[in-house]
Amino acid sequence: MTEKKYFGTDGIRGRASEHPITPEFMVRLGRAIGRVFADGERPIVLIGKDTRISGYMLESALEAGLLAAGADVRLLGPMPTPAVAHLTRALGANAGIVISASHNPYYDNGIKLFSAQGEKLDDDVELAIERELDAVPGPPPNGRIGKAVRVDDAAQRYLAFCLGTAPGLDLRGRKIVLDCANGATYHVAPKLFGDLGADVAAIGVEPDGMNINASCGATDLRALQASVREMNADLGIAFDGDGDRVQMIDAAGGIVDGDDLLYILALDRHRRGELTGPIVGTLMTNYGLERALADLGVEFLRADVGDRYVLQLLKQRGGVLGGEASGHLLCMDRVSTGDGMVAALLVLDALQRLGMNLAEARSGLQRAKQTTVNIPVAGGAALVARADVQRALARVRDTLRGRGRVVLRPSGTEPLVRVTVEGESATEIDALARALADAVRSASAQAA
């Protein structure tokens, strides 16, 4: 397959106002998207965004490019990424765009694209957009510029959809703390859980354009842990800046991550005899989840890191449940993409049926000890492929054979190489992870 120039693991991402996240590029990108999805007709493209200050600038530029290509634009305003995916499908649009850098700091931004089915774009469509980016701009394919309108009831439509995914859920008597990361769920998540009867306390609901993901949300759970303890809440729920990730906190303040939540969902469906196909995780999924599912007699498969690859493997093998420790959870019989709010509802629904709290429901998952080292280096893929690094990797694998696991991979979204080692002894895996990280650093120094 031809290597992509702009699209990474999850759309296009970078520092706002630096190439390619500039207004000039976004005008070209909007025009390219409009032309690719035209197909001889007048396409409809939805645009949503999170709460970053740069979102307004990029929204205007994308809108201009799409209109110039003859596409009609529907503006959703600040909305979670999965809401845009759902509304793209529900409103019969040709494509949906989310302006977001997900869990990154406010100074980053990017775009994610969804197909008419509300799914991440296939590689061939992304490549077609990149080819169109380099083409000479022409008149709109349909001979007319497009029209933009706002969808005033976008939030209500999405909330109705979320409520429909767990129709038997009743949260009366539950005290829940929500951390919305000062991001896209700030105005919809408190209403959703309140409408289900929960006593809701919300933090991270005062976005100012620059505090998204700042010491809050699914990537920094300390504030939520403290709030759950201080308020004697039953549990806490944290979303990331664009709402496609979820993490939870139990009543004692313990972190319940995506691996734990995936186990709870699988346990509930397995007990009901409604689990279809294998569970799909990634190369980074804790080895303990694989063992716990095996104890249930449930098949577990690993995909490359990234929810798009989990989705692909679920489709190939007829599965419905998958996800990552980061909190990207896929429930394919309910939603077409990772949805933090829906996943949280489904976990609470499972707890209601199981008659358990979070700590009890995840107790069957005994996690392997895990150490991850992030090495900030450029050219990660080339470094990982070097013979000396591969020899160091082989030595770690030989040491762990039958007792643990090692993963060495370049990040798909940041200039990092990640080393993850799992095993029974914390001292041993820490030493092995440091040794492999040192090999990567040495290779980087030699390549400089």
Sequence and secondary structure as in RCSB ss.txt:
>XXXX:A:sequence
MTEKKYFGTDGIRGRASEHPITPEFMVRLGRAIGRVFADGERPIVLIGKDTRISGYMLESALEAGLLAAGADVRL
LGPMPTPAVAHLTRALGANAGIVISASHNPYYDNGIKLFSAQGEKLDDDVELAIERELDAVPGPPPNGRIGKAVR
VDDAAQRYLAFCLGTAPGLDLRGRKIVLDCANGATYHVAPKLFGDLGADVAAIGVEPDGMNINASCGATDLRALQ
ASVREMNADLGIAFDGDGDRVQMIDAAGGIVDGDDLLYILALDRHRRGELTGPIVGTLMTNYGLERALADLGVEF
LRADVGDRYVLQLLKQRGGVLGGEASGHLLCMDRVSTGDGMVAALLVLDALQRLGMNLAEARSGLQRAKQTTVNI
PVAGGAALVARADVQRALARVRDTLRGRGRVVLRPSGTEPLVRVTVEGESATEIDALARALADAVRSASAQAA
>XXXX:A:secstr
    SS BTTBEEEETTSTTSSHHHHHHHHHHHHHHHHTTS  EEEEEE S TTHHHHHHHHHHHHHHTT EEEE
EEE  HHHHHHHHHHTT SEEEEE  TTS TTEEEEEEE TTSSB  HHHHHHHHHHHTS   S TTSS   EEE
 TTHHHHHHHHHHHHSTT   TT EEEEE TTSTTTTTHHHHHHHTT EEEEES    SS TTSS GGG  HHHH
HHHHHTT SEEEEE TTSS EEEE TTS EE HHHHHHHHHHHHHHHT   S EEEETTS HHHHHHHHHHT  E
EEE SSHHHHHHHHHHHT  EEE TTS EEETTT SS  HHHHHHHHHHHHHHHT  HHHHTTT    EEEEEEE
E S HHHHHHSHHHHHHHHHHHHHHTTT EEEEEE SSSSEEEEEEEES HHHHHHHHHHHHHHHHHHHHHH 
